[in-house]
Amino acid sequence: MISTNDAMQAFLATQVDKGVHLRNALPVDMIEPADVSAAVAFLLSDEGRYVTGTNLPVDAGFVNRIG
């Protein structure tokens, strides 16, 4: 079960007019813990051995929604 932050949910409820800017670019409401775990597993694997000094947002494209 995914829990949400009640304060954040209350804030989002007051931002109805800005809703388009508060959505993910991908068609999912919320990422799952397994999505973050998969990114960590990749970074720890041999395939991720040359990934250094970068941010890896696991956010369903939310960072692209700067508005």
All heavy atoms as TSV, in Angstrom:
chain	resi	resn	atom	element	x	y	z
A	1	MET	N	N	0.844	-1.187	0.000
A	1	MET	CA	C	0.000	0.000	0.000
A	1	MET	C	C	0.888	1.247	0.000
A	1	MET	O	O	1.828	1.360	0.763
A	1	MET	CB	C	-0.891	-0.015	1.226
A	1	MET	CG	C	-1.761	1.187	1.340
A	1	MET	SD	S	-2.835	1.013	2.773
A	1	MET	CE	C	-3.465	2.628	2.841
A	2	ILE	N	N	0.562	2.169	-0.855
A	2	ILE	CA	C	1.308	3.422	-0.940
A	2	ILE	C	C	0.639	4.452	-0.043
A	2	ILE	O	O	-0.572	4.660	-0.110
A	2	ILE	CB	C	1.347	3.938	-2.387
A	2	ILE	CG1	C	2.082	2.942	-3.261
A	2	ILE	CG2	C	1.996	5.293	-2.455
A	2	ILE	CD1	C	2.074	3.311	-4.713
A	3	SER	N	N	1.424	5.090	0.796
A	3	SER	CA	C	0.868	6.153	1.630
A	3	SER	C	C	1.242	7.497	1.010
A	3	SER	O	O	2.254	7.619	0.322
A	3	SER	CB	C	1.408	6.056	3.054
A	3	SER	OG	O	2.801	6.263	3.069
A	4	THR	N	N	0.422	8.476	1.238
A	4	THR	CA	C	0.687	9.813	0.720
A	4	THR	C	C	0.810	10.785	1.886
A	4	THR	O	O	0.341	10.520	2.993
A	4	THR	CB	C	-0.436	10.285	-0.222
A	4	THR	OG1	O	-1.678	10.265	0.489
A	4	THR	CG2	C	-0.545	9.390	-1.438
A	5	ASN	N	N	1.408	11.895	1.625
A	5	ASN	CA	C	1.592	12.940	2.612
A	5	ASN	C	C	0.309	13.772	2.664
A	5	ASN	O	O	-0.053	14.432	1.688
A	5	ASN	CB	C	2.801	13.781	2.195
A	5	ASN	CG	C	3.094	14.893	3.155
A	5	ASN	OD1	O	2.206	15.638	3.558
A	5	ASN	ND2	N	4.361	15.022	3.511
A	6	ASP	N	N	-0.370	13.756	3.800
A	6	ASP	CA	C	-1.645	14.476	3.932
A	6	ASP	C	C	-1.497	15.974	3.683
A	6	ASP	O	O	-2.359	16.596	3.054
A	6	ASP	CB	C	-2.260	14.235	5.312
A	6	ASP	CG	C	-2.717	12.802	5.505
A	6	ASP	OD1	O	-3.006	12.118	4.493
A	6	ASP	OD2	O	-2.787	12.360	6.671
A	7	ALA	N	N	-0.416	16.575	4.168
A	7	ALA	CA	C	-0.205	18.014	3.960
A	7	ALA	C	C	-0.041	18.320	2.471
A	7	ALA	O	O	-0.580	19.315	1.968
A	7	ALA	CB	C	1.003	18.487	4.746
A	8	MET	N	N	0.683	17.467	1.755
A	8	MET	CA	C	0.861	17.681	0.313
A	8	MET	C	C	-0.465	17.506	-0.420
A	8	MET	O	O	-0.773	18.272	-1.336
A	8	MET	CB	C	1.913	16.712	-0.236
A	8	MET	CG	C	2.237	16.967	-1.676
A	8	MET	SD	S	2.951	18.606	-1.896
A	8	MET	CE	C	3.449	18.524	-3.581
A	9	GLN	N	N	-1.248	16.525	-0.039
A	9	GLN	CA	C	-2.554	16.321	-0.667
A	9	GLN	C	C	-3.457	17.537	-0.441
A	9	GLN	O	O	-4.176	17.963	-1.341
A	9	GLN	CB	C	-3.221	15.051	-0.132
A	9	GLN	CG	C	-2.488	13.781	-0.507
A	9	GLN	CD	C	-2.346	13.603	-2.006
A	9	GLN	OE1	O	-3.290	13.789	-2.756
A	9	GLN	NE2	N	-1.152	13.256	-2.443
A	10	ALA	N	N	-3.418	18.110	0.760
A	10	ALA	CA	C	-4.211	19.314	1.052
A	10	ALA	C	C	-3.732	20.486	0.196
A	10	ALA	O	O	-4.542	21.250	-0.333
A	10	ALA	CB	C	-4.123	19.657	2.536
A	11	PHE	N	N	-2.422	20.642	0.056
A	11	PHE	CA	C	-1.882	21.709	-0.777
A	11	PHE	C	C	-2.333	21.540	-2.225
A	11	PHE	O	O	-2.769	22.497	-2.866
A	11	PHE	CB	C	-0.351	21.717	-0.705
A	11	PHE	CG	C	0.291	22.596	-1.735
A	11	PHE	CD1	C	0.280	23.974	-1.605
A	11	PHE	CD2	C	0.879	22.048	-2.866
A	11	PHE	CE1	C	0.859	24.786	-2.569
A	11	PHE	CE2	C	1.461	22.848	-3.836
A	11	PHE	CZ	C	1.451	24.225	-3.683
A	12	LEU	N	N	-2.221	20.337	-2.750
A	12	LEU	CA	C	-2.612	20.092	-4.141
A	12	LEU	C	C	-4.093	20.378	-4.369
A	12	LEU	O	O	-4.479	20.840	-5.438
A	12	LEU	CB	C	-2.269	18.657	-4.544
A	12	LEU	CG	C	-0.768	18.347	-4.627
A	12	LEU	CD1	C	-0.559	16.858	-4.888
A	12	LEU	CD2	C	-0.087	19.188	-5.673
A	13	ALA	N	N	-4.911	20.125	-3.375
A	13	ALA	CA	C	-6.347	20.392	-3.493
A	13	ALA	C	C	-6.622	21.887	-3.660
A	13	ALA	O	O	-7.631	22.274	-4.253
A	13	ALA	CB	C	-7.082	19.845	-2.275
A	14	THR	N	N	-5.721	22.731	-3.169
A	14	THR	CA	C	-5.901	24.187	-3.307
A	14	THR	C	C	-5.301	24.717	-4.608
A	14	THR	O	O	-5.427	25.897	-4.901
A	14	THR	CB	C	-5.241	24.942	-2.136
A	14	THR	OG1	O	-3.821	24.784	-2.207
A	14	THR	CG2	C	-5.766	24.455	-0.802
A	15	GLN	N	N	-4.672	23.860	-5.382
A	15	GLN	CA	C	-3.976	24.278	-6.604
A	15	GLN	C	C	-4.682	23.792	-7.870
A	15	GLN	O	O	-4.030	23.488	-8.864
A	15	GLN	CB	C	-2.545	23.754	-6.578
A	15	GLN	CG	C	-1.732	24.199	-5.393
A	15	GLN	CD	C	-1.554	25.708	-5.348
A	15	GLN	OE1	O	-1.185	26.323	-6.342
A	15	GLN	NE2	N	-1.809	26.300	-4.203
A	16	VAL	N	N	-5.996	23.734	-7.838
A	16	VAL	CA	C	-6.757	23.189	-8.962
A	16	VAL	C	C	-6.436	23.915	-10.263
A	16	VAL	O	O	-6.281	23.299	-11.312
A	16	VAL	CB	C	-8.275	23.238	-8.663
A	16	VAL	CG1	C	-9.072	22.766	-9.852
A	16	VAL	CG2	C	-8.588	22.415	-7.429
A	17	ASP	N	N	-6.288	25.230	-10.227
A	17	ASP	CA	C	-6.005	25.992	-11.441
A	17	ASP	C	C	-4.602	25.733	-11.998
A	17	ASP	O	O	-4.326	26.018	-13.158
A	17	ASP	CB	C	-6.194	27.488	-11.198
A	17	ASP	CG	C	-5.272	28.039	-10.116
A	17	ASP	OD1	O	-4.963	27.290	-9.172
A	17	ASP	OD2	O	-4.867	29.204	-10.210
A	18	LYS	N	N	-3.727	25.161	-11.197
A	18	LYS	CA	C	-2.363	24.858	-11.638
A	18	LYS	C	C	-2.173	23.362	-11.867
A	18	LYS	O	O	-1.046	22.902	-12.033
A	18	LYS	CB	C	-1.369	25.352	-10.597
A	18	LYS	CG	C	-1.381	26.850	-10.423
A	18	LYS	CD	C	-0.357	27.283	-9.409
A	18	LYS	CE	C	-0.267	28.765	-9.335
A	18	LYS	NZ	N	-1.062	29.407	-8.371
A	19	GLY	N	N	-3.231	22.632	-11.906
A	19	GLY	CA	C	-3.168	21.182	-11.992
A	19	GLY	C	C	-2.326	20.641	-13.120
A	19	GLY	O	O	-1.606	19.667	-12.953
A	20	VAL	N	N	-2.370	21.252	-14.291
A	20	VAL	CA	C	-1.597	20.763	-15.430
A	20	VAL	C	C	-0.100	20.812	-15.148
A	20	VAL	O	O	0.665	20.010	-15.661
A	20	VAL	CB	C	-1.952	21.526	-16.713
A	20	VAL	CG1	C	-1.426	22.948	-16.700
A	20	VAL	CG2	C	-1.442	20.787	-17.930
A	21	HIS	N	N	0.338	21.725	-14.314
A	21	HIS	CA	C	1.753	21.859	-13.987
A	21	HIS	C	C	2.177	20.934	-12.853
A	21	HIS	O	O	3.362	20.838	-12.560
A	21	HIS	CB	C	2.091	23.302	-13.616
A	21	HIS	CG	C	1.804	24.256	-14.715
A	21	HIS	ND1	N	2.516	24.268	-15.892
A	21	HIS	CD2	C	0.854	25.214	-14.850
A	21	HIS	CE1	C	2.033	25.197	-16.696
A	21	HIS	NE2	N	1.028	25.787	-16.082
A	22	LEU	N	N	1.220	20.300	-12.204
A	22	LEU	CA	C	1.523	19.425	-11.082
A	22	LEU	C	C	1.346	17.950	-11.430
A	22	LEU	O	O	1.300	17.112	-10.547
A	22	LEU	CB	C	0.648	19.795	-9.882
A	22	LEU	CG	C	0.872	21.204	-9.336
A	22	LEU	CD1	C	-0.164	21.541	-8.274
A	22	LEU	CD2	C	2.274	21.359	-8.781
A	23	ARG	N	N	1.265	17.639	-12.716
A	23	ARG	CA	C	1.119	16.250	-13.157
A	23	ARG	C	C	2.445	15.722	-13.685
A	23	ARG	O	O	3.298	16.473	-14.114
A	23	ARG	CB	C	0.082	16.161	-14.273
A	23	ARG	CG	C	-1.322	16.324	-13.773
A	23	ARG	CD	C	-2.286	15.987	-14.886
A	23	ARG	NE	N	-3.123	17.164	-15.084
A	23	ARG	CZ	C	-3.662	17.533	-16.213
A	23	ARG	NH1	N	-3.469	16.838	-17.299
A	23	ARG	NH2	N	-4.395	18.603	-16.296
A	24	ASN	N	N	2.554	14.415	-13.678
A	24	ASN	CA	C	3.718	13.769	-14.288
A	24	ASN	C	C	3.596	13.837	-15.805
A	24	ASN	O	O	2.501	13.864	-16.348
A	24	ASN	CB	C	3.800	12.312	-13.852
A	24	ASN	CG	C	4.040	12.175	-12.376
A	24	ASN	OD1	O	4.761	12.949	-11.779
A	24	ASN	ND2	N	3.432	11.174	-11.775
A	25	ALA	N	N	4.735	13.826	-16.488
A	25	ALA	CA	C	4.721	13.799	-17.951
A	25	ALA	C	C	4.246	12.429	-18.462
A	25	ALA	O	O	3.645	12.348	-19.523
A	25	ALA	CB	C	6.107	14.110	-18.492
A	26	LEU	N	N	4.536	11.386	-17.705
A	26	LEU	CA	C	4.072	10.041	-18.067
A	26	LEU	C	C	2.703	9.792	-17.433
A	26	LEU	O	O	2.387	10.374	-16.391
A	26	LEU	CB	C	5.085	8.991	-17.601
A	26	LEU	CG	C	6.466	9.106	-18.238
A	26	LEU	CD1	C	7.423	8.088	-17.621
A	26	LEU	CD2	C	6.386	8.911	-19.732
A	27	PRO	N	N	1.894	8.934	-18.021
A	27	PRO	CA	C	0.524	8.747	-17.542
A	27	PRO	C	C	0.412	7.855	-16.304
A	27	PRO	O	O	-0.271	6.831	-16.313
A	27	PRO	CB	C	-0.173	8.118	-18.751
A	27	PRO	CG	C	0.904	7.346	-19.425
A	27	PRO	CD	C	2.147	8.178	-19.249
A	28	VAL	N	N	1.088	8.247	-15.224
A	28	VAL	CA	C	0.956	7.550	-13.941
A	28	VAL	C	C	0.724	8.590	-12.857
A	28	VAL	O	O	1.242	9.706	-12.931
A	28	VAL	CB	C	2.205	6.700	-13.606
A	28	VAL	CG1	C	2.396	5.588	-14.603
A	28	VAL	CG2	C	3.452	7.549	-13.525
A	29	ASP	N	N	-0.059	8.238	-11.866
A	29	ASP	CA	C	-0.320	9.181	-10.776
A	29	ASP	C	C	0.868	9.301	-9.835
A	29	ASP	O	O	1.215	10.374	-9.367
A	29	ASP	CB	C	-1.545	8.752	-9.977
A	29	ASP	CG	C	-2.821	8.914	-10.777
A	29	ASP	OD1	O	-2.875	9.810	-11.642
A	29	ASP	OD2	O	-3.764	8.133	-10.541
A	30	MET	N	N	1.481	8.147	-9.546
A	30	MET	CA	C	2.548	8.119	-8.561
A	30	MET	C	C	3.503	6.974	-8.887
A	30	MET	O	O	3.066	5.917	-9.332
A	30	MET	CB	C	1.932	7.895	-7.175
A	30	MET	CG	C	2.865	8.059	-6.029
A	30	MET	SD	S	2.061	7.823	-4.413
A	30	MET	CE	C	0.656	8.906	-4.519
A	31	ILE	N	N	4.791	7.188	-8.678
A	31	ILE	CA	C	5.732	6.091	-8.883
A	31	ILE	C	C	5.598	5.117	-7.718
A	31	ILE	O	O	5.114	5.469	-6.643
A	31	ILE	CB	C	7.182	6.587	-9.022
A	31	ILE	CG1	C	7.665	7.260	-7.744
A	31	ILE	CG2	C	7.320	7.497	-10.224
A	31	ILE	CD1	C	9.161	7.513	-7.717
A	32	GLU	N	N	6.031	3.904	-7.948
A	32	GLU	CA	C	5.999	2.853	-6.929
A	32	GLU	C	C	7.384	2.735	-6.285
A	32	GLU	O	O	8.391	3.057	-6.922
A	32	GLU	CB	C	5.631	1.515	-7.576
A	32	GLU	CG	C	4.297	1.501	-8.280
A	32	GLU	CD	C	3.124	1.450	-7.320
A	32	GLU	OE1	O	3.314	0.972	-6.175
A	32	GLU	OE2	O	2.039	1.898	-7.703
A	33	PRO	N	N	7.456	2.260	-5.047
A	33	PRO	CA	C	8.765	2.024	-4.431
A	33	PRO	C	C	9.654	1.119	-5.289
A	33	PRO	O	O	10.871	1.312	-5.337
A	33	PRO	CB	C	8.423	1.365	-3.092
A	33	PRO	CG	C	7.054	1.877	-2.768
A	33	PRO	CD	C	6.358	1.999	-4.106
A	34	ALA	N	N	9.061	0.167	-5.992
A	34	ALA	CA	C	9.837	-0.731	-6.853
A	34	ALA	C	C	10.526	0.026	-7.984
A	34	ALA	O	O	11.585	-0.398	-8.459
A	34	ALA	CB	C	8.930	-1.815	-7.420
A	35	ASP	N	N	9.960	1.152	-8.416
A	35	ASP	CA	C	10.585	1.955	-9.464
A	35	ASP	C	C	11.909	2.554	-8.971
A	35	ASP	O	O	12.904	2.574	-9.692
A	35	ASP	CB	C	9.652	3.080	-9.920
A	35	ASP	CG	C	8.345	2.556	-10.479
A	35	ASP	OD1	O	8.370	1.535	-11.198
A	35	ASP	OD2	O	7.305	3.166	-10.189
A	36	VAL	N	N	11.907	3.033	-7.742
A	36	VAL	CA	C	13.124	3.593	-7.153
A	36	VAL	C	C	14.129	2.472	-6.903
A	36	VAL	O	O	15.316	2.615	-7.195
A	36	VAL	CB	C	12.808	4.353	-5.846
A	36	VAL	CG1	C	14.078	4.849	-5.181
A	36	VAL	CG2	C	11.852	5.508	-6.124
A	37	SER	N	N	13.646	1.339	-6.409
A	37	SER	CA	C	14.523	0.194	-6.166
A	37	SER	C	C	15.192	-0.282	-7.453
A	37	SER	O	O	16.379	-0.634	-7.453
A	37	SER	CB	C	13.743	-0.964	-5.545
A	37	SER	OG	O	13.205	-0.593	-4.306
A	38	ALA	N	N	14.456	-0.276	-8.547
A	38	ALA	CA	C	15.018	-0.706	-9.827
A	38	ALA	C	C	16.122	0.247	-10.279
A	38	ALA	O	O	17.150	-0.192	-10.808
A	38	ALA	CB	C	13.926	-0.792	-10.887
A	39	ALA	N	N	15.949	1.536	-10.056
A	39	ALA	CA	C	16.982	2.507	-10.422
A	39	ALA	C	C	18.228	2.306	-9.565
A	39	ALA	O	O	19.358	2.354	-10.068
A	39	ALA	CB	C	16.454	3.928	-10.269
A	40	VAL	N	N	18.034	2.063	-8.281
A	40	VAL	CA	C	19.168	1.812	-7.391
A	40	VAL	C	C	19.884	0.534	-7.806
A	40	VAL	O	O	21.115	0.491	-7.875
A	40	VAL	CB	C	18.705	1.743	-5.919
A	40	VAL	CG1	C	19.828	1.259	-5.012
A	40	VAL	CG2	C	18.192	3.102	-5.459
A	41	ALA	N	N	19.124	-0.513	-8.112
A	41	ALA	CA	C	19.723	-1.782	-8.542
A	41	ALA	C	C	20.536	-1.583	-9.823
A	41	ALA	O	O	21.623	-2.145	-9.969
A	41	ALA	CB	C	18.639	-2.841	-8.747
A	42	PHE	N	N	20.025	-0.781	-10.739
A	42	PHE	CA	C	20.777	-0.484	-11.962
A	42	PHE	C	C	22.103	0.200	-11.638
A	42	PHE	O	O	23.151	-0.171	-12.148
A	42	PHE	CB	C	19.949	0.382	-12.914
A	42	PHE	CG	C	20.780	0.990	-14.009
A	42	PHE	CD1	C	21.241	0.212	-15.059
A	42	PHE	CD2	C	21.128	2.327	-13.981
A	42	PHE	CE1	C	22.039	0.764	-16.067
A	42	PHE	CE2	C	21.920	2.885	-14.971
A	42	PHE	CZ	C	22.378	2.096	-16.021
A	43	LEU	N	N	22.049	1.213	-10.782
A	43	LEU	CA	C	23.269	1.933	-10.444
A	43	LEU	C	C	24.292	1.032	-9.739
A	43	LEU	O	O	25.498	1.233	-9.884
A	43	LEU	CB	C	22.945	3.146	-9.569
A	43	LEU	CG	C	22.192	4.268	-10.274
A	43	LEU	CD1	C	21.742	5.315	-9.261
A	43	LEU	CD2	C	23.040	4.894	-11.376
A	44	LEU	N	N	23.815	0.056	-9.000
A	44	LEU	CA	C	24.709	-0.865	-8.297
A	44	LEU	C	C	25.200	-2.012	-9.174
A	44	LEU	O	O	26.120	-2.729	-8.801
A	44	LEU	CB	C	24.007	-1.438	-7.065
A	44	LEU	CG	C	23.696	-0.424	-5.964
A	44	LEU	CD1	C	22.833	-1.055	-4.891
A	44	LEU	CD2	C	24.966	0.149	-5.384
A	45	SER	N	N	24.596	-2.158	-10.337
A	45	SER	CA	C	24.943	-3.274	-11.215
A	45	SER	C	C	26.153	-2.937	-12.091
A	45	SER	O	O	26.595	-1.783	-12.158
A	45	SER	CB	C	23.757	-3.620	-12.116
A	45	SER	OG	O	23.597	-2.630	-13.124
A	46	ASP	N	N	26.656	-3.944	-12.776
A	46	ASP	CA	C	27.750	-3.718	-13.722
A	46	ASP	C	C	27.349	-2.761	-14.836
A	46	ASP	O	O	28.172	-1.995	-15.330
A	46	ASP	CB	C	28.211	-5.043	-14.333
A	46	ASP	CG	C	28.986	-5.899	-13.345
A	46	ASP	OD1	O	29.462	-5.348	-12.321
A	46	ASP	OD2	O	29.104	-7.109	-13.579
A	47	GLU	N	N	26.081	-2.789	-15.241
A	47	GLU	CA	C	25.616	-1.908	-16.316
A	47	GLU	C	C	25.679	-0.435	-15.922
A	47	GLU	O	O	25.802	0.437	-16.769
A	47	GLU	CB	C	24.186	-2.267	-16.745
A	47	GLU	CG	C	24.085	-3.553	-17.519
A	47	GLU	CD	C	24.104	-4.795	-16.626
A	47	GLU	OE1	O	23.980	-4.648	-15.384
A	47	GLU	OE2	O	24.250	-5.891	-17.168
A	48	GLY	N	N	25.584	-0.134	-14.650
A	48	GLY	CA	C	25.622	1.252	-14.189
A	48	GLY	C	C	26.992	1.695	-13.702
A	48	GLY	O	O	27.128	2.771	-13.143
A	49	ARG	N	N	28.008	0.907	-13.949
A	49	ARG	CA	C	29.329	1.189	-13.370
A	49	ARG	C	C	29.944	2.506	-13.841
A	49	ARG	O	O	30.773	3.073	-13.142
A	49	ARG	CB	C	30.275	0.028	-13.622
A	49	ARG	CG	C	30.680	-0.161	-15.068
A	49	ARG	CD	C	31.545	-1.422	-15.224
A	49	ARG	NE	N	31.825	-1.688	-16.613
A	49	ARG	CZ	C	31.070	-2.421	-17.420
A	49	ARG	NH1	N	29.954	-2.952	-16.957
A	49	ARG	NH2	N	31.407	-2.614	-18.676
A	50	TYR	N	N	29.572	2.993	-14.999
A	50	TYR	CA	C	30.154	4.246	-15.496
A	50	TYR	C	C	29.234	5.452	-15.302
A	50	TYR	O	O	29.545	6.542	-15.776
A	50	TYR	CB	C	30.526	4.117	-16.978
A	50	TYR	CG	C	31.609	3.083	-17.217
A	50	TYR	CD1	C	31.392	2.032	-18.080
A	50	TYR	CD2	C	32.827	3.170	-16.569
A	50	TYR	CE1	C	32.375	1.076	-18.301
A	50	TYR	CE2	C	33.821	2.227	-16.766
A	50	TYR	CZ	C	33.587	1.180	-17.642
A	50	TYR	OH	O	34.560	0.241	-17.850
A	51	VAL	N	N	28.144	5.279	-14.618
A	51	VAL	CA	C	27.240	6.393	-14.326
A	51	VAL	C	C	27.750	7.070	-13.061
A	51	VAL	O	O	27.707	6.497	-11.972
A	51	VAL	CB	C	25.782	5.901	-14.133
A	51	VAL	CG1	C	24.878	7.071	-13.798
A	51	VAL	CG2	C	25.295	5.175	-15.378
A	52	THR	N	N	28.256	8.271	-13.215
A	52	THR	CA	C	28.797	9.014	-12.070
A	52	THR	C	C	28.421	10.486	-12.185
A	52	THR	O	O	28.203	11.000	-13.278
A	52	THR	CB	C	30.339	8.928	-12.018
A	52	THR	OG1	O	30.877	9.519	-13.192
A	52	THR	CG2	C	30.817	7.493	-11.902
A	53	GLY	N	N	28.343	11.139	-11.062
A	53	GLY	CA	C	28.173	12.586	-11.018
A	53	GLY	C	C	26.942	13.120	-11.712
A	53	GLY	O	O	26.999	14.173	-12.341
A	54	THR	N	N	25.830	12.423	-11.610
A	54	THR	CA	C	24.613	12.895	-12.262
A	54	THR	C	C	23.417	12.660	-11.356
A	54	THR	O	O	23.454	11.818	-10.463
A	54	THR	CB	C	24.411	12.170	-13.610
A	54	THR	OG1	O	23.308	12.769	-14.290
A	54	THR	CG2	C	24.159	10.701	-13.431
A	55	ASN	N	N	22.385	13.428	-11.574
A	55	ASN	CA	C	21.113	13.182	-10.900
A	55	ASN	C	C	20.329	12.188	-11.740
A	55	ASN	O	O	20.337	12.282	-12.968
A	55	ASN	CB	C	20.293	14.470	-10.772
A	55	ASN	CG	C	20.935	15.447	-9.827
A	55	ASN	OD1	O	21.505	15.062	-8.825
A	55	ASN	ND2	N	20.845	16.716	-10.152
A	56	LEU	N	N	19.655	11.281	-11.107
A	56	LEU	CA	C	18.832	10.309	-11.801
A	56	LEU	C	C	17.410	10.412	-11.246
A	56	LEU	O	O	17.037	9.682	-10.339
A	56	LEU	CB	C	19.387	8.892	-11.614
A	56	LEU	CG	C	18.630	7.773	-12.313
A	56	LEU	CD1	C	18.678	7.944	-13.822
A	56	LEU	CD2	C	19.198	6.429	-11.907
A	57	PRO	N	N	16.615	11.354	-11.757
A	57	PRO	CA	C	15.259	11.500	-11.233
A	57	PRO	C	C	14.398	10.310	-11.640
A	57	PRO	O	O	14.316	9.963	-12.811
A	57	PRO	CB	C	14.748	12.795	-11.852
A	57	PRO	CG	C	15.631	13.073	-13.014
A	57	PRO	CD	C	16.917	12.341	-12.787
A	58	VAL	N	N	13.802	9.684	-10.663
A	58	VAL	CA	C	12.844	8.603	-10.894
A	58	VAL	C	C	11.496	9.203	-10.488
A	58	VAL	O	O	11.040	9.061	-9.363
A	58	VAL	CB	C	13.196	7.348	-10.057
A	58	VAL	CG1	C	12.209	6.223	-10.344
A	58	VAL	CG2	C	14.616	6.905	-10.336
A	59	ASP	N	N	10.910	9.941	-11.428
A	59	ASP	CA	C	9.749	10.769	-11.080
A	59	ASP	C	C	8.666	10.806	-12.154
A	59	ASP	O	O	7.827	11.706	-12.158
A	59	ASP	CB	C	10.202	12.189	-10.767
A	59	ASP	CG	C	10.820	12.889	-11.967
A	59	ASP	OD1	O	10.913	12.279	-13.048
A	59	ASP	OD2	O	11.209	14.058	-11.824
A	60	ALA	N	N	8.688	9.849	-13.072
A	60	ALA	CA	C	7.680	9.765	-14.140
A	60	ALA	C	C	7.617	11.050	-14.977
A	60	ALA	O	O	6.579	11.410	-15.495
A	60	ALA	CB	C	6.305	9.412	-13.579
A	61	GLY	N	N	8.728	11.738	-15.074
A	61	GLY	CA	C	8.790	12.938	-15.902
A	61	GLY	C	C	8.340	14.211	-15.221
A	61	GLY	O	O	8.218	15.250	-15.865
A	62	PHE	N	N	8.125	14.187	-13.905
A	62	PHE	CA	C	7.652	15.378	-13.216
A	62	PHE	C	C	8.633	16.535	-13.348
A	62	PHE	O	O	8.237	17.677	-13.498
A	62	PHE	CB	C	7.401	15.078	-11.729
A	62	PHE	CG	C	6.793	16.232	-10.987
A	62	PHE	CD1	C	5.436	16.475	-11.070
A	62	PHE	CD2	C	7.578	17.084	-10.222
A	62	PHE	CE1	C	4.859	17.547	-10.395
A	62	PHE	CE2	C	7.019	18.151	-9.563
A	62	PHE	CZ	C	5.660	18.384	-9.631
A	63	VAL	N	N	9.932	16.246	-13.320
A	63	VAL	CA	C	10.938	17.304	-13.406
A	63	VAL	C	C	10.837	18.063	-14.742
A	63	VAL	O	O	11.257	19.206	-14.831
A	63	VAL	CB	C	12.356	16.721	-13.193
A	63	VAL	CG1	C	12.847	15.946	-14.394
A	63	VAL	CG2	C	13.355	17.817	-12.853
A	64	ASN	N	N	10.255	17.440	-15.757
A	64	ASN	CA	C	10.085	18.105	-17.042
A	64	ASN	C	C	8.933	19.092	-17.051
A	64	ASN	O	O	8.765	19.848	-18.002
A	64	ASN	CB	C	9.826	17.068	-18.145
A	64	ASN	CG	C	10.997	16.161	-18.338
A	64	ASN	OD1	O	12.125	16.550	-18.148
A	64	ASN	ND2	N	10.714	14.918	-18.704
A	65	ARG	N	N	8.128	19.099	-16.011
A	65	ARG	CA	C	6.929	19.941	-15.948
A	65	ARG	C	C	7.196	21.272	-15.272
A	65	ARG	O	O	6.454	21.706	-14.411
A	65	ARG	CB	C	5.816	19.209	-15.199
A	65	ARG	CG	C	5.385	17.953	-15.866
A	65	ARG	CD	C	4.916	18.230	-17.243
A	65	ARG	NE	N	3.666	17.548	-17.457
A	65	ARG	CZ	C	2.853	17.817	-18.411
A	65	ARG	NH1	N	3.126	18.767	-19.254
A	65	ARG	NH2	N	1.751	17.157	-18.578
A	66	ILE	N	N	8.256	21.923	-15.620
A	66	ILE	CA	C	8.567	23.236	-15.040
A	66	ILE	C	C	7.693	24.259	-15.764
A	66	ILE	O	O	7.701	24.358	-16.970
A	66	ILE	CB	C	10.052	23.569	-15.198
A	66	ILE	CG1	C	10.888	22.550	-14.448
A	66	ILE	CG2	C	10.334	24.979	-14.708
A	66	ILE	CD1	C	12.366	22.658	-14.682
A	67	GLY	N	N	6.923	24.995	-15.012
A	67	GLY	CA	C	6.021	25.918	-15.670
A	67	GLY	C	C	5.804	27.106	-14.927
A	67	GLY	O	O	5.576	27.957	-14.468
